Amino acid sequence: MGGPQARIVAVATALATRIKTTVIMPTENSAAFRLKCDQGSIGYRALPITRITREWRVAFRYLLFSVLEIRRLKAVFCQGNFDVVHVSGGSWQVKGVLAGKLAKKKVLWHLNDTSMPRFIRWLFMFTSRWADGFIFASQRSRAYYSPFIRSGKPEFVIPAPVDTASFSPKAHNSSDDEIITQLAGQFVVGTVCNINPIKGLENFIHTASLMNGYHDKAQFIVVGPVYKSQQRYFHSLQQLCSRLGVDNIHFVGSRADVRPLLSRFDAYVCSSKAESSPMAVWEAMAMTKPVISTDVGDVPIYIRDGENGFIVPVDEPHSIADRLKSLMMDKQMRFQFGEKARETVRRHLDIKRCADLHAQAYAEMI
């Protein structure tokens, strides 16, 4: 359950009175996604579809059953009488594109990243001709994929949305979460992400190490799950903490509702090496948190350096630490950045606006 899944449910819910959405998802590892669909009263079908991963057994299964799974998807698309097949998870989801075209449906391909292995880029270049249009989650995603796309097809840039009514400092976000109690009286720096190398968590740890000598009450929180495929990477992060003598960083796992922890953060850090439209950053901004982010995706469009947050180069923990020191020393700056950040999200990234943009894209397709 990551950003793309959260976006799918949010947009489908916002459009429910205008557009009927049916989500097609893999049976495996989809319990949280199905729960979100149930909570939003969004129709779905879970099918035995294999997704591609770095794990060789799963990748082999992906190739072995591709033809069967494409035929299975085609049958579902035909039976469902859909107008548009919105391939919503990224450039690797070629099965949905091929099945949609075989079912003679309009195919809208959603691209939400700025970094993919060479094999996936090659596969996308070969299969992109079958899409009827493209949604890009950011201008940087558009620039990344444009060289592989034939011109003349409709293109839309739609950022990841935030429900600013729900992600609000005025929302009821009280919690008996144990970590919140432990952090009473501390300056809390947080990040929300799945644990994987693209999130640059080594730099988050190095920042915590740099702050150790500056502020003895600074605590660093990582909120997010550790999937089986990332256990080795997570172990390397723990070893890095040990080598640096960092004892002020806490990996607290995933939360069904991140708002109580976001409310407790004094500052939010995005240390990613690559992003497109990071929903977790937008949610932190909506909660009036001052954000320090690496220069990734379209973050610099919405965070104006020194006005409503800070932008730093990728892989420069010293720069993150310097900006954190400024925020720690200036409570008024934290307040002003947070208020301006929320207003930016409310104006440009609210779910109502992003849902309308999706509706316009669907209408143009048909």
KOLMIKE-711947 format. One record per residue (C-alpha): chain; x negated, y negated, z; residue in one letter. Coordinates in Angstrom, 3 decimals. Layout:
   ch         c1         c2         c3   aa
    A          X          Y          Z    A
...
REM end
This chain:
   ch         c1         c2         c3   aa
    A      0.000      0.000      0.000    M
    A     -1.926     -2.991     -1.298    G
    A     -1.363     -6.336     -2.996    G
    A      0.179     -4.986     -6.248    P
    A      2.713     -2.871     -4.342    Q
    A      3.631     -5.783     -2.073    A
    A      4.080     -8.004     -5.138    R
    A      6.300     -5.448     -6.888    I
    A      8.672     -5.227     -3.920    V
    A      8.698     -8.988     -3.290    A
    A      9.474     -9.890     -6.907    V
    A     12.073     -7.140     -7.334    A
    A     13.819     -8.263     -4.149    T
    A     13.816    -11.920     -5.194    A
    A     15.275    -11.024     -8.614    L
    A     17.823     -8.488     -7.334    A
    A     20.875    -10.590     -8.233    T
    A     19.629    -11.082    -11.809    R
    A     17.510     -8.085    -12.726    I
    A     17.752     -4.446    -11.729    K
    A     14.344     -2.941    -11.041    T
    A     13.438      0.723    -10.726    T
    A      9.928      1.392     -9.425    V
    A      8.148      4.485    -10.763    I
    A      5.394      5.580     -8.392    M
    A      3.182      8.598     -7.705    P
    A      4.513     11.101     -5.180    T
    A      1.109     11.373     -3.511    E
    A      0.073      8.701     -0.969    N
    A      3.204      6.618     -1.547    S
    A      5.027      6.916      1.798    A
    A      4.356      3.282      2.778    A
    A      5.357      2.066     -0.687    F
    A      8.612      4.026     -0.585    R
    A      9.386      2.607      2.846    L
    A      8.923     -0.943      1.530    K
    A     11.252     -0.195     -1.389    C
    A     13.844      1.227      0.991    D
    A     13.611     -1.860      3.208    Q
    A     14.160     -4.100      0.188    G
    A     16.926     -1.872     -1.265    S
    A     14.824     -1.421     -4.423    I
    A     15.479      1.700     -6.474    G
    A     12.530      3.989     -7.118    Y
    A     11.492      7.378     -8.379    R
    A      8.444      9.224     -7.075    A
    A      6.864     11.479     -9.715    L
    A      3.845     13.823     -9.642    P
    A      1.590     11.352    -11.458    I
    A     -2.176     11.421    -10.955    T
    A     -3.990      8.120    -10.572    R
    A     -7.618      7.745    -11.533    I
    A    -10.229      7.496     -8.746    T
    A    -13.976      7.911     -8.314    R
    A    -13.410     11.311     -6.705    E
    A    -14.347     13.791     -9.441    W
    A    -11.649     16.336     -8.589    R
    A     -8.913     13.738     -8.875    V
    A    -10.451     12.262    -12.044    A
    A    -10.543     15.730    -13.610    F
    A     -6.899     16.269    -12.691    R
    A     -6.068     12.855    -14.180    Y
    A     -7.492     13.943    -17.539    L
    A     -6.151     17.494    -17.402    L
    A     -2.522     16.504    -16.814    F
    A     -2.418     13.251    -18.793    S
    A     -0.358     14.561    -21.712    V
    A      2.171     16.256    -19.433    L
    A      2.507     13.168    -17.235    E
    A      2.927     10.817    -20.206    I
    A      5.733     13.032    -21.497    R
    A      7.309     13.044    -18.032    R
    A      7.180      9.243    -17.867    L
    A      8.600      8.939    -21.384    K
    A     11.595     11.060    -20.374    A
    A     12.241      8.860    -17.334    V
    A     12.013      5.683    -19.425    F
    A     14.446      7.057    -21.995    C
    A     16.947      8.328    -19.410    Q
    A     16.857      5.088    -17.444    G
    A     17.862      2.913    -20.397    N
    A     15.310      0.263    -19.404    F
    A     14.816     -2.958    -21.372    D
    A     11.222     -3.573    -20.273    V
    A      8.510     -1.295    -18.926    V
    A      6.402     -3.481    -16.637    H
    A      3.081     -1.648    -16.217    V
    A      2.259     -3.287    -12.958    S
    A     -0.898     -1.903    -11.394    G
    A     -3.841     -2.882    -13.587    G
    A     -5.870     -2.026    -16.669    S
    A     -6.314      1.643    -15.755    W
    A     -2.582      2.392    -15.989    Q
    A     -2.651      3.499    -19.614    V
    A     -0.155      6.331    -19.075    K
    A      2.663      3.885    -18.440    G
    A      1.782      1.925    -21.578    V
    A      1.673      4.990    -23.828    L
    A      4.844      6.453    -22.335    A
    A      6.655      3.140    -22.735    G
    A      5.778      2.890    -26.409    K
    A      6.720      6.524    -27.059    L
    A     10.067      5.738    -25.438    A
    A     10.397      2.732    -27.812    K
    A     10.552      0.206    -24.969    K
    A      9.039     -3.246    -24.683    K
    A      5.841     -2.889    -22.644    V
    A      4.540     -5.726    -20.470    L
    A      1.097     -4.996    -19.027    W
    A      0.163     -6.685    -15.727    H
    A     -3.579     -7.251    -15.205    L
    A     -4.611     -8.175    -11.678    N
    A     -8.386     -7.851    -11.412    D
    A    -11.631     -9.331    -12.711    T
    A    -13.943     -6.339    -12.361    S
    A    -13.566     -2.835    -13.767    M
    A    -15.983     -0.009    -14.633    P
    A    -17.142      0.062    -18.252    R
    A    -15.131      3.205    -19.009    F
    A    -11.871      1.542    -17.881    I
    A    -12.637     -1.553    -19.959    R
    A    -13.264      0.639    -22.994    W
    A    -10.028      2.553    -22.375    L
    A     -8.127     -0.722    -22.033    F
    A     -9.595     -2.098    -25.258    M
    A     -8.413      1.025    -27.105    F
    A     -4.888      1.088    -25.628    T
    A     -4.094     -2.635    -25.285    S
    A     -2.814     -2.721    -28.874    R
    A      0.306     -0.846    -27.732    W
    A      1.377     -3.467    -25.208    A
    A      3.906     -6.061    -26.355    D
    A      2.788     -8.702    -23.872    G
    A      0.517     -9.340    -20.906    F
    A      0.855    -10.854    -17.459    I
    A     -2.373    -12.050    -15.869    F
    A     -2.520    -12.589    -12.114    A
    A     -5.003    -15.427    -12.607    S
    A     -6.754    -17.545    -15.197    Q
    A     -9.931    -15.592    -14.440    R
    A     -8.173    -12.296    -15.192    S
    A     -7.054    -13.790    -18.488    R
    A    -10.606    -14.832    -19.334    A
    A    -11.921    -11.398    -18.303    Y
    A     -9.527     -9.392    -20.499    Y
    A     -8.948    -11.742    -23.451    S
    A    -11.917    -10.408    -25.463    P
    A    -10.237     -6.958    -25.490    F
    A     -6.771     -8.139    -26.594    I
    A     -5.502     -8.774    -30.092    R
    A     -4.220    -12.316    -30.429    S
    A     -0.630    -13.230    -31.130    G
    A      1.063    -11.388    -28.268    K
    A      2.863    -13.234    -25.458    P
    A      0.679    -13.975    -22.449    E
    A      1.768    -15.205    -19.017    F
    A     -0.280    -16.251    -15.987    V
    A      1.680    -15.489    -12.808    I
    A     -0.116    -15.576     -9.444    P
    A      0.638    -13.201     -6.600    A
    A      3.553    -14.565     -4.564    P
    A      4.071    -15.390     -0.900    V
    A      7.363    -15.483      0.960    D
    A      6.626    -18.775      2.692    T
    A      9.773    -18.507      4.797    A
    A      8.511    -15.248      6.286    S
    A      4.820    -16.184      6.386    F
    A      5.261    -19.312      8.416    S
    A      3.797    -20.557     11.693    P
    A      7.399    -21.123     12.794    K
    A      8.372    -17.490     12.201    A
    A      8.752    -15.234     15.242    H
    A      5.370    -13.502     15.272    N
    A      5.010    -12.422     18.906    S
    A      3.383     -9.054     19.466    S
    A      2.133     -6.765     22.198    D
    A     -0.802     -5.715     19.973    D
    A     -3.635     -4.737     22.326    E
    A     -6.324     -6.505     20.284    I
    A     -4.482     -9.832     20.668    I
    A     -4.572     -9.485     24.441    T
    A     -8.282     -8.637     24.344    Q
    A     -9.077    -11.780     22.347    L
    A     -7.532    -14.269     24.764    A
    A     -9.693    -17.395     24.998    G
    A    -11.904    -16.404     22.044    Q
    A    -12.449    -18.125     18.691    F
    A    -11.095    -15.524     16.257    V
    A    -12.216    -15.193     12.650    V
    A    -10.196    -12.712     10.626    G
    A     -9.858    -11.072      7.240    T
    A     -7.188     -8.734      5.858    V
    A     -8.192     -6.205      3.203    C
    A     -8.484     -2.553      2.285    N
    A    -11.949     -1.334      3.252    I
    A    -13.874     -1.059     -0.019    N
    A    -17.121     -2.481     -1.475    P
    A    -15.437     -5.133     -3.643    I
    A    -14.346     -6.949     -0.466    K
    A    -17.943     -7.829      0.443    G
    A    -17.567     -6.817      4.074    L
    A    -21.344     -6.581      4.442    E
    A    -21.356    -10.380      4.190    N
    A    -18.567    -10.620      6.749    F
    A    -20.742     -8.578      9.132    I
    A    -23.833    -10.690      8.387    H
    A    -21.771    -13.801      9.123    T
    A    -20.771    -12.335     12.488    A
    A    -24.450    -11.661     13.180    S
    A    -25.410    -15.246     12.305    L
    A    -22.694    -16.599     14.582    M
    A    -23.898    -14.488     17.507    N
    A    -26.679    -16.946     18.188    G
    A    -24.392    -19.940     17.837    Y
    A    -21.168    -19.199     19.664    H
    A    -20.864    -16.448     22.249    D
    A    -17.055    -16.428     22.070    K
    A    -16.645    -15.940     18.291    A
    A    -14.919    -12.656     17.482    Q
    A    -14.474    -11.183     13.984    F
    A    -11.486     -9.026     13.037    I
    A    -11.026     -6.822      9.957    V
    A     -7.419     -5.747      9.409    V
    A     -6.970     -2.956      6.859    G
    A     -6.930      0.795      6.307    P
    A     -9.893      3.060      5.625    V
    A     -8.837      5.481      2.911    Y
    A    -10.416      8.899      2.578    K
    A    -12.308      7.830     -0.547    S
    A    -13.966      4.987      1.402    Q
    A    -15.054      6.875      4.531    Q
    A    -18.696      6.866      3.451    R
    A    -18.626      3.134      2.777    Y
    A    -16.972      2.485      6.138    F
    A    -19.687      4.520      7.856    H
    A    -22.326      2.345      6.146    S
    A    -20.609     -0.764      7.538    L
    A    -20.700      0.696     11.034    Q
    A    -24.412      1.476     10.612    Q
    A    -25.016     -2.122      9.474    L
    A    -23.308     -3.421     12.616    C
    A    -25.540     -1.198     14.712    S
    A    -28.738     -2.303     12.936    R
    A    -27.865     -5.993     13.328    L
    A    -26.762     -5.576     16.937    G
    A    -23.319     -6.949     16.096    V
    A    -20.823     -6.179     18.828    D
    A    -18.341     -8.972     18.108    N
    A    -16.684     -7.400     15.060    I
    A    -13.574     -5.219     15.329    H
    A    -12.124     -2.936     12.642    F
    A     -8.545     -2.638     13.857    V
    A     -7.002     -0.592     11.022    G
    A     -3.846     -1.397      9.113    S
    A     -0.727     -3.100     10.428    R
    A      2.803     -2.854      9.075    A
    A      3.153     -6.557      9.879    D
    A     -0.023     -8.646      9.753    V
    A      1.636    -11.905     10.818    R
    A      1.029    -11.547     14.573    P
    A     -2.699    -11.123     13.947    L
    A     -2.749    -13.926     11.375    L
    A     -1.117    -16.148     13.977    S
    A     -3.971    -15.381     16.359    R
    A     -6.740    -16.185     13.852    F
    A     -8.445    -19.560     14.251    D
    A     -9.989    -19.234     10.794    A
    A     -9.661    -16.826      7.863    Y
    A    -12.580    -15.605      5.740    V
    A    -12.418    -13.970      2.312    C
    A    -15.876    -12.517      1.602    S
    A    -14.904    -10.685     -1.605    S
    A    -17.250    -10.156     -4.535    K
    A    -14.337    -10.232     -7.000    A
    A    -10.627    -11.031     -6.819    E
    A     -7.887    -12.268     -9.096    S
    A     -4.989    -13.664     -7.070    S
    A     -5.630    -12.482     -3.501    P
    A     -2.268    -12.287     -1.739    M
    A     -3.934    -11.950      1.680    A
    A     -5.590    -15.351      1.208    V
    A     -2.313    -16.963      0.151    W
    A     -0.569    -15.457      3.194    E
    A     -3.225    -16.853      5.524    A
    A     -2.812    -20.294      3.922    M
    A      0.971    -20.049      4.322    A
    A      0.399    -19.395      8.030    M
    A     -1.553    -22.708      8.200    T
    A     -4.918    -21.025      8.660    K
    A     -8.075    -22.812      7.458    P
    A     -9.646    -20.515      4.865    V
    A    -13.267    -20.042      3.880    I
    A    -13.415    -18.036      0.652    S
    A    -15.995    -16.952     -1.841    T
    A    -15.627    -18.392     -5.345    D
    A    -13.499    -15.554     -6.708    V
    A    -10.419    -15.340     -8.910    G
    A     -8.193    -18.401     -8.917    D
    A     -8.905    -19.250     -5.284    V
    A    -10.654    -22.532     -6.283    P
    A     -7.451    -23.654     -8.042    I
    A     -5.535    -23.575     -4.757    Y
    A     -8.303    -24.212     -2.220    I
    A     -9.946    -27.568     -2.833    R
    A    -13.331    -27.460     -1.156    D
    A    -13.452    -29.759      1.838    G
    A     -9.773    -30.775      1.538    E
    A     -7.669    -27.749      2.515    N
    A    -10.404    -25.137      2.997    G
    A    -13.915    -24.240      1.924    F
    A    -15.278    -22.437     -1.164    I
    A    -18.692    -20.762     -0.925    V
    A    -20.789    -18.755     -3.404    P
    A    -20.506    -14.974     -3.444    V
    A    -23.015    -13.086     -1.278    D
    A    -24.032    -16.080      0.857    E
    A    -23.145    -15.317      4.490    P
    A    -25.224    -18.304      5.622    H
    A    -22.826    -20.586      3.735    S
    A    -19.825    -18.927      5.398    I
    A    -21.470    -19.317      8.819    A
    A    -22.222    -23.000      8.208    D
    A    -18.577    -23.705      7.284    R
    A    -17.378    -21.759     10.313    L
    A    -19.539    -23.906     12.564    K
    A    -17.886    -27.010     11.124    S
    A    -14.425    -25.589     11.803    L
    A    -15.340    -24.490     15.323    M
    A    -16.545    -27.960     16.249    M
    A    -13.584    -29.824     14.749    D
    A    -10.092    -28.752     15.851    K
    A     -8.516    -31.618     13.914    Q
    A    -10.157    -30.376     10.709    M
    A     -8.724    -26.914     11.316    R
    A     -5.255    -28.385     11.768    F
    A     -5.436    -30.625      8.686    Q
    A     -6.817    -27.857      6.455    F
    A     -4.089    -25.483      7.636    G
    A     -1.247    -27.934      7.043    E
    A     -2.505    -28.843      3.566    K
    A     -3.092    -25.175      2.713    A
    A      0.493    -24.270      3.565    R
    A      1.848    -27.125      1.466    E
    A     -0.240    -25.924     -1.505    T
    A      1.133    -22.399     -1.194    V
    A      4.683    -23.623     -0.716    R
    A      4.499    -25.702     -3.907    R
    A      2.656    -23.308     -6.206    H
    A      2.769    -19.736     -4.866    L
    A      6.155    -19.296     -3.216    D
    A      8.043    -16.120     -4.117    I
    A     10.944    -18.068     -5.677    K
    A      8.673    -19.746     -8.204    R
    A      6.727    -16.569     -9.019    C
    A      9.941    -14.544     -9.375    A
    A     11.322    -17.104    -11.831    D
    A      8.126    -16.798    -13.882    L
    A      8.588    -13.007    -13.997    H
    A     12.193    -13.438    -15.129    A
    A     11.055    -15.761    -17.921    Q
    A      8.452    -13.204    -19.049    A
    A     11.043    -10.401    -19.116    Y
    A     13.458    -12.588    -21.091    A
    A     10.820    -13.396    -23.686    E
    A     10.012     -9.711    -24.089    M
    A     13.596     -8.820    -25.001    I
REM end
